[in-house]
Amino acid sequence: MKTVAICETQPITAEGLRSVVKDCPDLEFLRAAHSLPEGTALVREEAPDILVVDKGFGVQAVFTWIGNLLDSRVPVSLVVWGNTISEAEALRLLQSGVRGIIRKSCDADSMVSCLQAVAGGNSWMEESLFREPPGRNLYRRSELTPREQQVVELVEQGLKNKEIARELGIRPGTVKIHLKHIFEKTGVRGRYGLALSGMKNRGLLSLPPV
């Protein structure tokens, strides 16, 4: 049995999650907090296994709060949800240590899948957060040259073109050429989608079945 709590701007939405969780035999709902400071206190007092955090508190405020919370090494797995979440935000959240990302418009089954995956120690992201259908973005790393694979790995770490160039000892323009070839081979158009697809292909990120 894994315990779930929520830090949510809207009390009625928190009650919705309570209703979803109560029907899951392997999950138990603890309680809700309605501000980020309350969320910190909730984690310290109740020690939930999973905490669902509302992006509605403000993107930068949430990122700062996540960093402070995880820096304190509390044993909690975070799920972030919101009305809208971009690929860039999703990647940054995953790189910050968040384990689940889902939109508030999800259905109950998707929410349960997310919570159960995170409870099992996996990272999970809603399929619809990809700008392009993830099924089109699957590719074998063997299709990329060794240098292209290095570029993808550095993109996954969140490095910019100049940082990648410095790391590999090449020019930023050369990095752009490599990315162009990578996008052509993978069918992915943006660096954020590329990083997320790469994480999925390496087994670092789970998506619901297409």
C-alpha positions as CSV (number, residue, x, y, z in Angstrom):
1,M,0.0,0.0,0.0
2,K,1.4,3.4,-1.1
3,T,0.2,6.6,0.4
4,V,-0.8,9.6,-1.8
5,A,-1.3,13.3,-0.9
6,I,-1.9,16.4,-2.9
7,C,-0.8,20.0,-2.9
8,E,-3.6,21.7,-4.9
9,T,-4.9,25.2,-5.5
10,Q,-8.5,24.1,-5.7
11,P,-10.1,22.1,-2.8
12,I,-12.8,20.5,-5.0
13,T,-10.1,19.1,-7.4
14,A,-8.3,17.6,-4.4
15,E,-11.6,15.8,-3.5
16,G,-11.7,14.5,-7.0
17,L,-8.3,12.8,-6.6
18,R,-9.4,11.4,-3.2
19,S,-12.4,9.8,-5.0
20,V,-10.1,8.3,-7.6
21,V,-7.6,6.9,-5.1
22,K,-10.2,5.4,-2.8
23,D,-11.1,2.8,-5.4
24,C,-7.5,1.6,-5.7
25,P,-6.6,-1.2,-3.3
26,D,-2.9,-0.5,-3.6
27,L,-3.2,3.3,-2.9
28,E,-4.3,5.2,0.1
29,F,-5.2,8.9,0.2
30,L,-3.8,10.9,3.1
31,R,-4.9,14.5,2.9
32,A,-4.5,17.7,0.9
33,A,-2.5,20.9,1.3
34,H,-3.5,24.1,-0.5
35,S,-0.3,26.1,-0.6
36,L,3.3,25.1,-1.3
37,P,4.4,25.8,2.4
38,E,1.5,23.6,3.5
39,G,2.8,21.0,1.0
40,T,6.2,21.1,2.7
41,A,4.7,20.6,6.1
42,L,2.5,17.8,4.8
43,V,5.5,15.9,3.5
44,R,7.4,16.3,6.7
45,E,4.4,15.4,9.0
46,E,2.7,12.7,7.0
47,A,5.6,11.3,4.9
48,P,3.5,10.3,1.9
49,D,5.0,8.0,-0.7
50,I,3.6,10.2,-3.5
51,L,2.7,13.9,-3.6
52,V,0.7,15.4,-6.5
53,V,1.6,19.0,-7.0
54,D,-0.5,21.6,-8.9
55,K,1.4,23.6,-11.5
56,G,-1.2,26.3,-10.9
57,F,0.9,27.7,-8.1
58,G,3.1,29.2,-10.8
59,V,5.8,27.5,-12.9
60,Q,8.8,29.2,-11.3
61,A,7.4,28.9,-7.8
62,V,6.8,25.2,-8.3
63,F,10.3,24.6,-9.8
64,T,11.9,26.4,-6.8
65,W,9.8,24.5,-4.3
66,I,10.6,21.2,-5.9
67,G,14.3,22.0,-5.8
68,N,14.2,22.9,-2.1
69,L,12.1,19.9,-1.2
70,L,14.3,17.4,-3.1
71,D,17.5,19.0,-1.8
72,S,16.3,18.2,1.7
73,R,16.3,14.5,0.6
74,V,12.8,13.7,1.8
75,P,11.7,10.3,0.5
76,V,8.7,11.4,-1.6
77,S,7.9,10.8,-5.3
78,L,6.5,13.9,-6.9
79,V,3.8,14.0,-9.6
80,V,3.1,17.4,-11.2
81,W,-0.2,18.1,-13.0
82,G,-1.7,21.2,-14.6
83,N,-4.1,22.5,-17.1
84,T,-1.3,22.9,-19.6
85,I,2.2,21.5,-19.6
86,S,4.6,22.0,-22.5
87,E,7.3,19.6,-23.6
88,A,10.0,22.0,-22.4
89,E,8.4,22.1,-18.9
90,A,7.9,18.4,-18.9
91,L,11.6,17.8,-19.6
92,R,12.7,20.3,-17.0
93,L,10.4,18.7,-14.4
94,L,11.8,15.2,-15.1
95,Q,15.4,16.6,-14.9
96,S,14.4,18.2,-11.6
97,G,13.5,14.8,-10.1
98,V,9.7,14.7,-10.7
99,R,8.5,11.2,-11.4
100,G,5.1,11.8,-12.9
101,I,3.6,14.4,-15.3
102,I,0.0,14.6,-16.3
103,R,-2.7,17.1,-17.2
104,K,-5.7,17.9,-15.2
105,S,-7.9,17.0,-18.1
106,C,-6.8,13.3,-17.8
107,D,-9.3,10.6,-17.1
108,A,-9.4,8.6,-13.9
109,D,-7.7,5.5,-15.5
110,S,-4.7,7.7,-16.7
111,M,-4.3,9.2,-13.2
112,V,-4.3,5.7,-11.6
113,S,-1.8,4.5,-14.2
114,C,0.4,7.4,-13.4
115,L,0.2,6.9,-9.6
116,Q,0.8,3.2,-9.8
117,A,3.8,3.6,-12.1
118,V,5.4,6.1,-9.8
119,A,4.5,3.9,-6.8
120,G,6.5,1.2,-8.6
121,G,9.6,3.3,-8.9
122,N,9.1,4.4,-12.5
123,S,8.8,7.7,-14.2
124,W,5.6,8.3,-16.2
125,M,4.3,11.0,-18.6
126,E,1.0,11.4,-20.3
127,E,1.2,10.6,-24.0
128,S,-0.7,13.8,-25.1
129,L,2.0,16.0,-23.7
130,F,4.2,15.1,-26.7
131,R,3.9,17.7,-29.5
132,E,3.9,14.7,-31.9
133,P,2.5,11.2,-31.3
134,P,5.2,9.2,-29.5
135,G,4.7,6.2,-31.7
136,R,6.2,8.2,-34.6
137,N,9.2,9.2,-32.5
138,L,10.5,5.7,-31.7
139,Y,13.9,5.0,-33.2
140,R,16.9,2.7,-32.6
141,R,20.0,4.4,-31.3
142,S,22.0,2.3,-33.7
143,E,20.6,4.4,-36.5
144,L,22.5,7.4,-35.2
145,T,26.3,7.9,-35.6
146,P,28.4,7.8,-32.4
147,R,28.7,11.6,-32.4
148,E,24.9,12.0,-32.9
149,Q,24.3,9.7,-30.0
150,Q,26.6,11.9,-27.9
151,V,24.6,15.0,-28.9
152,V,21.3,13.3,-28.0
153,E,22.6,12.3,-24.6
154,L,23.7,15.9,-23.8
155,V,20.4,17.2,-25.1
156,E,18.7,14.8,-22.6
157,Q,20.8,16.4,-19.8
158,G,19.4,19.8,-20.7
159,L,22.6,21.3,-22.3
160,K,22.3,24.1,-24.8
161,N,24.1,24.1,-28.2
162,K,27.0,26.2,-26.9
163,E,27.4,23.9,-23.9
164,I,27.2,20.8,-26.1
165,A,29.9,22.3,-28.4
166,R,32.1,23.0,-25.4
167,E,31.6,19.5,-24.0
168,L,32.5,17.8,-27.3
169,G,35.1,20.2,-28.5
170,I,33.3,21.2,-31.6
171,R,31.7,24.4,-33.0
172,P,28.1,25.4,-32.1
173,G,27.3,25.4,-35.9
174,T,28.4,21.8,-36.0
175,V,26.0,20.9,-33.2
176,K,23.2,22.5,-35.2
177,I,24.1,20.3,-38.2
178,H,24.1,17.2,-36.0
179,L,20.7,18.1,-34.6
180,K,19.4,18.6,-38.1
181,H,20.5,15.1,-39.1
182,I,19.1,13.7,-35.8
183,F,15.7,15.3,-36.4
184,E,15.6,13.9,-39.9
185,K,16.4,10.4,-38.7
186,T,14.1,10.3,-35.7
187,G,11.2,12.3,-37.1
188,V,11.3,14.5,-34.0
189,R,11.2,18.3,-34.7
190,G,12.2,19.8,-31.4
191,R,15.0,19.3,-28.9
192,Y,12.6,18.8,-26.0
193,G,10.7,16.1,-27.8
194,L,14.0,14.6,-28.8
195,A,15.1,14.4,-25.2
196,L,11.8,13.0,-24.0
197,S,11.8,10.4,-26.8
198,G,15.3,9.4,-26.0
199,M,14.5,8.9,-22.3
200,K,11.6,6.7,-23.3
201,N,13.7,4.7,-25.7
202,R,16.2,4.1,-22.9
203,G,13.6,2.9,-20.5
204,L,13.8,6.0,-18.3
205,L,10.3,7.1,-19.0
206,S,7.0,5.2,-19.3
207,L,4.0,6.3,-21.4
208,P,0.5,4.8,-21.5
209,P,-0.1,2.3,-24.3
210,V,-0.8,4.0,-27.6
